[in-house]
Amino acid sequence: MKAAKDNFSAQAALYAKFRPVYPDALYDFIFSLKPHYANAWDCGTGNGQVAAKLAERCHLVYATDISQQQLDNAIQKDNIHYLHARAEATNLPENSIDLVTVAQAIHWFDFDAFYREVYRIAKPEAIIAVWCYNLPRISPEVNPILGDFYHNVLDGYWDAERNYIDENYTTIPFPFTEIEEKPELTITATWTIDNLLGYLNSWSAVQHYIQKNGYSPLERVTEKFKKAWPDGRTYDVQFPIAMRVGQI
């Protein structure tokens, strides 16, 4: 089995604070596919953002992650059961899950082992939804600086799995009966420059850079961002979402 990668424990608090929030339209679409989901599994739950939304409409939500630090920062609800476990090996009961979700995480998994686990624990005709988002769109002045930081300053510091996000999950294996008709979904947030810098600091590549060089790569670009971002200004930031959905 592929070795597990934990790239987010060190910055779990940053992740919980600065990662963007998925739109209600995403959950509305998922819940439109079935009359009801009794039990859901949110895999790679991170700060529990998705699990908390699923808990509003599901009887019980299992939420798993390999990072205990992430789980320690997760949203708490009575019907969310957090488990410190690999995606590929849980103790969830067989034939028990109506809905599987994976947000911004499946690219880290051992696909074959994870899908075996999905088939083991899912009920017949259960739904699986996986999605990701890439670089935000902010403004004509900020976008080029962000792109240079992502592609050039951090070149060589991204894990190979990041390519799946750059390819909008079109190249991940997906051995399910795929639902092709999906809405166009976008995360929208109102950000200050501090929100942007906090979000960038939560990137795994930034943490890899710090570990190797002893200082943050943001030191190289913060002034550029500040010059392009008027003092006190807020922007409506947009993250396009790429999604794969299937029936098991």
C-alpha positions as CSV (number, residue, x, y, z in Angstrom):
1,M,0.0,0.0,0.0
2,K,1.2,3.5,-0.8
3,A,2.7,5.3,2.2
4,A,0.4,7.8,3.8
5,K,1.4,11.5,3.6
6,D,0.5,13.9,6.4
7,N,1.2,17.4,5.0
8,F,-1.2,19.4,7.2
9,S,-0.7,18.5,10.9
10,A,2.0,21.2,11.4
11,Q,-0.4,23.9,10.2
12,A,-3.7,22.4,11.3
13,A,-4.8,25.6,13.1
14,L,-4.0,27.7,10.0
15,Y,-5.9,25.2,7.8
16,A,-9.0,25.4,10.0
17,K,-8.9,29.2,10.0
18,F,-8.0,30.1,6.5
19,R,-9.2,27.4,4.1
20,P,-12.2,28.5,2.0
21,V,-15.7,27.3,2.7
22,Y,-17.6,25.2,0.1
23,P,-20.9,26.7,-1.1
24,D,-24.3,25.5,-0.1
25,A,-25.0,24.8,-3.8
26,L,-22.5,21.9,-3.6
27,Y,-24.3,20.2,-0.8
28,D,-27.7,20.9,-2.4
29,F,-26.5,19.1,-5.5
30,I,-25.2,16.1,-3.6
31,F,-28.5,15.8,-1.6
32,S,-30.5,16.1,-4.8
33,L,-29.2,12.8,-6.0
34,K,-30.9,10.6,-3.3
35,P,-34.1,11.1,-1.3
36,H,-32.1,10.6,1.9
37,Y,-28.7,9.6,3.2
38,A,-28.8,7.9,6.6
39,N,-25.0,7.4,7.1
40,A,-22.2,9.4,5.5
41,W,-18.4,9.0,5.5
42,D,-16.4,12.2,5.0
43,C,-12.9,10.9,4.2
44,G,-9.9,13.2,4.7
45,T,-12.1,15.4,6.7
46,G,-9.4,17.9,7.8
47,N,-11.2,20.5,9.9
48,G,-14.6,18.8,9.6
49,Q,-16.0,21.5,7.4
50,V,-17.8,19.1,5.1
51,A,-18.7,16.7,7.9
52,A,-20.5,19.5,9.7
53,K,-22.6,20.3,6.7
54,L,-23.5,16.6,6.1
55,A,-24.5,16.3,9.7
56,E,-27.3,18.8,9.1
57,R,-29.0,16.3,6.8
58,C,-27.6,12.8,7.7
59,H,-28.4,10.7,10.7
60,L,-24.7,9.9,11.4
61,V,-21.5,11.1,9.8
62,Y,-18.2,9.3,10.2
63,A,-15.3,11.6,9.5
64,T,-11.8,10.2,9.2
65,D,-8.3,11.8,8.8
66,I,-4.7,10.7,9.3
67,S,-3.9,13.9,11.2
68,Q,-4.9,13.9,14.8
69,Q,-4.0,17.6,14.9
70,Q,-6.6,18.3,12.2
71,L,-9.2,16.3,14.1
72,D,-8.4,18.3,17.3
73,N,-9.3,21.5,15.4
74,A,-12.4,20.0,13.8
75,I,-16.0,21.2,14.2
76,Q,-17.9,19.3,16.8
77,K,-21.4,18.0,16.5
78,D,-23.3,15.3,18.3
79,N,-23.9,13.2,15.2
80,I,-20.3,13.4,13.8
81,H,-18.0,10.5,14.8
82,Y,-14.4,11.5,14.2
83,L,-11.9,8.7,13.7
84,H,-8.1,8.9,13.4
85,A,-7.7,6.5,10.5
86,R,-6.2,6.1,7.0
87,A,-8.6,6.5,4.1
88,E,-7.6,3.0,2.9
89,A,-8.1,1.2,6.2
90,T,-11.0,2.1,8.6
91,N,-13.0,0.1,11.1
92,L,-16.3,1.3,9.6
93,P,-18.8,-1.5,9.3
94,E,-19.4,-3.2,6.0
95,N,-22.4,-2.2,3.8
96,S,-23.2,0.7,6.1
97,I,-22.6,4.0,4.2
98,D,-25.0,5.8,1.9
99,L,-22.7,8.7,0.9
100,V,-18.9,9.1,0.6
101,T,-17.4,12.5,0.3
102,V,-13.7,13.5,-0.2
103,A,-12.9,17.2,-0.4
104,Q,-9.5,18.4,-1.6
105,A,-7.9,15.1,-0.4
106,I,-8.3,12.1,-2.7
107,H,-5.1,12.9,-4.6
108,W,-3.2,11.9,-1.5
109,F,-4.8,8.4,-1.3
110,D,-3.7,5.0,-2.6
111,F,-6.5,4.9,-5.1
112,D,-6.8,1.1,-5.4
113,A,-6.8,0.5,-1.7
114,F,-9.2,3.4,-1.0
115,Y,-11.7,2.2,-3.6
116,R,-11.6,-1.3,-2.1
117,E,-12.5,0.3,1.2
118,V,-15.3,2.3,-0.4
119,Y,-16.8,-0.8,-1.9
120,R,-16.5,-2.7,1.4
121,I,-18.3,-0.1,3.5
122,A,-20.8,1.3,1.0
123,K,-24.3,0.2,0.5
124,P,-25.5,-0.8,-3.0
125,E,-26.1,2.4,-5.1
126,A,-24.5,4.7,-2.6
127,I,-23.1,7.9,-3.9
128,I,-19.5,9.0,-3.9
129,A,-18.6,12.7,-4.5
130,V,-15.0,14.0,-4.7
131,W,-13.9,17.5,-5.5
132,C,-11.1,20.0,-5.4
133,Y,-10.3,23.6,-6.0
134,N,-7.2,25.2,-7.4
135,L,-5.8,28.8,-7.4
136,P,-8.3,31.6,-6.5
137,R,-9.2,34.4,-8.9
138,I,-8.7,37.7,-7.1
139,S,-7.9,40.7,-9.3
140,P,-5.9,41.5,-12.5
141,E,-3.2,42.9,-10.3
142,V,-2.9,40.1,-7.8
143,N,-3.5,37.1,-10.0
144,P,-0.1,37.2,-11.8
145,I,1.8,37.5,-8.6
146,L,-0.1,34.5,-7.2
147,G,0.5,32.5,-10.3
148,D,4.3,33.3,-10.2
149,F,4.4,32.3,-6.5
150,Y,2.6,29.0,-7.3
151,H,4.4,28.0,-10.4
152,N,7.9,29.5,-10.0
153,V,8.8,30.3,-6.4
154,L,7.3,27.0,-5.2
155,D,8.5,25.0,-8.2
156,G,9.9,21.7,-6.9
157,Y,8.2,22.0,-3.5
158,W,4.8,20.6,-4.5
159,D,4.2,16.9,-4.0
160,A,3.7,15.0,-7.3
161,E,0.0,14.4,-6.3
162,R,-0.7,18.1,-6.7
163,N,-0.8,17.5,-10.5
164,Y,-4.2,15.8,-10.0
165,I,-5.5,19.2,-8.8
166,D,-3.9,21.1,-11.7
167,E,-5.7,18.6,-14.0
168,N,-9.0,19.2,-12.2
169,Y,-9.2,15.6,-11.1
170,T,-9.8,14.5,-14.7
171,T,-6.9,12.0,-14.5
172,I,-7.8,10.3,-11.2
173,P,-9.2,6.8,-11.6
174,F,-12.9,6.7,-10.8
175,P,-14.3,3.2,-11.0
176,F,-18.0,4.1,-10.5
177,T,-21.0,4.8,-12.7
178,E,-20.3,8.4,-13.2
179,I,-22.9,11.2,-13.0
180,E,-22.0,13.5,-15.8
181,E,-24.5,16.3,-15.3
182,K,-23.2,18.6,-12.6
183,P,-23.7,22.3,-11.9
184,E,-20.8,24.7,-12.2
185,L,-19.7,25.4,-8.7
186,T,-17.5,28.1,-7.3
187,I,-16.3,29.0,-3.8
188,T,-16.7,32.7,-3.2
189,A,-15.2,34.5,-0.2
190,T,-14.5,38.1,0.8
191,W,-10.8,38.5,1.7
192,T,-8.4,41.0,3.0
193,I,-4.7,40.6,2.2
194,D,-4.3,38.9,5.6
195,N,-6.7,36.2,4.5
196,L,-4.7,35.6,1.4
197,L,-1.4,35.4,3.3
198,G,-2.9,33.1,5.9
199,Y,-4.3,30.8,3.2
200,L,-0.9,30.7,1.4
201,N,0.9,29.8,4.6
202,S,-1.4,26.8,4.9
203,W,-0.1,25.4,1.6
204,S,1.9,22.1,1.9
205,A,4.5,23.5,-0.5
206,V,5.1,26.5,1.7
207,Q,5.7,24.2,4.6
208,H,8.1,22.0,2.5
209,Y,10.0,25.2,1.6
210,I,10.3,26.3,5.2
211,Q,11.5,22.9,6.3
212,K,14.2,22.8,3.6
213,N,15.4,26.5,3.7
214,G,14.6,27.6,7.2
215,Y,12.5,30.6,6.2
216,S,9.2,31.2,4.5
217,P,8.9,31.8,0.8
218,L,6.2,34.3,1.6
219,E,9.1,36.7,2.6
220,R,9.9,36.9,-1.2
221,V,6.4,38.0,-2.3
222,T,4.6,39.7,0.6
223,E,5.7,43.2,-0.5
224,K,4.6,42.4,-4.1
225,F,1.2,41.4,-2.9
226,K,0.9,44.5,-0.7
227,K,1.7,46.8,-3.6
228,A,-0.9,45.1,-5.8
229,W,-3.5,45.0,-3.0
230,P,-4.7,48.5,-2.0
231,D,-4.5,49.2,1.8
232,G,-7.7,48.1,3.6
233,R,-9.3,46.7,0.4
234,T,-11.3,43.6,0.3
235,Y,-11.8,41.4,-2.8
236,D,-14.4,38.9,-3.7
237,V,-12.2,35.8,-4.2
238,Q,-13.4,32.9,-6.4
239,F,-12.2,29.3,-6.5
240,P,-13.6,27.2,-9.3
241,I,-14.5,23.7,-8.1
242,A,-13.8,20.5,-10.0
243,M,-16.0,17.5,-9.1
244,R,-16.4,13.8,-9.9
245,V,-19.6,12.1,-8.7
246,G,-20.6,8.5,-9.1
247,Q,-22.9,5.7,-8.0
248,I,-21.3,2.8,-6.3
